[in-house]
Amino acid sequence: MARRIGFGWYFSHPDSKYFAVAQIQRDQVEDYALRKGMTPAEVERWLAPNLGYDAD
């Protein structure tokens, strides 16, 4: 069984500013699904915690 290992260098700076990413809207899901060759329902399932609307 193949295993994956991830590592990297992480740098921080005391003057760094971070921002939150807003919830994903239906038009973004539809566009992403089209570009990935998936159905919007599949994308909604994978991105459910980040949706800014009720997928039902």
SULURDA-V917344 format. One record per pair of residues at least 4 apart in sequence whose ideal C-beta (glycine too) atoms are under 8 Angstrom apart, sorted by the first residue. I is the first residue (numbers start at 1). J is the second residue. If there is no record, write none. Layout:
((I J) (I J))
This chain:
((12 16) (22 52) (23 50) (23 51) (23 52) (23 53) (24 28) (24 29) (24 47) (24 50) (24 51) (24 52) (25 29) (25 52) (25 53) (26 30) (26 40) (26 53) (27 31) (28 32) (29 33) (29 40) (29 43) (29 44) (29 47) (29 51) (30 34) (30 40) (31 35) (32 36) (32 38) (32 43) (33 38) (33 39) (33 40) (33 42) (33 43) (36 43) (38 42) (38 43) (39 43) (40 44) (41 45) (41 55) (42 46) (43 47) (44 48) (44 51) (44 55) (47 51) (48 55) (51 55))
